[in-house]
Amino acid sequence: MRVTVEEGLPAAVGQVDVFQVREEWRVVDRWWTEAPVRRRYFDLVLTTGENVAVFEDEEGGGWFRQKA
């Protein structure tokens, strides 16, 4: 799944544009281990009306869609 980013914020998920960024938050965990977790999450509304959550893996790189 491809996330297009403009000015540091998600602008599209796949081929669908982002209508609204509802919320943004960060998760930092396991910083004391050899495999720390640093993620930047976004709760989005797409132009189709679908709500999705995506995150940027700040340790390993890349963007992912959060699955419930």
C-alpha positions, -999 to +999 in steps of 0.1 A: +000+000+000+014+033-010+010+065+010+018+097-008+031+124+016+031+161+010+047+185+035+051+157+060+014+147+060-004+118+042-020+132+010-032+099-005-036+063+004-032+041-027-050+060-054-075+078-031-068+113-018-070+123+018-100+145+026-091+152+063-065+143+088-086+138+119-058+130+144-020+124+147-001+108+175+033+091+181+041+058+198+076+053+213+081+019+229+108-006+237+134+022+235+155+002+260+158-028+236+177-035+204+144-033+185+128+000+196+094+011+181+089+046+169+058+052+149+038+083+137+001+075+133-026+093+114-064+088+115-076+098+081-108+104+062-104+096+025-124+114-003-145+082-006-156+087+030-136+057+043-118+061+076-083+046+077-053+047+100-018+047+087+016+049+103+051+058+094+077+035+109+104+060+120+129+033+129+127+009+099+112+033+074+081+030+053+044+036+056+018+010+066-020+008+070-031-001+105-054-031+104-080-037+132 
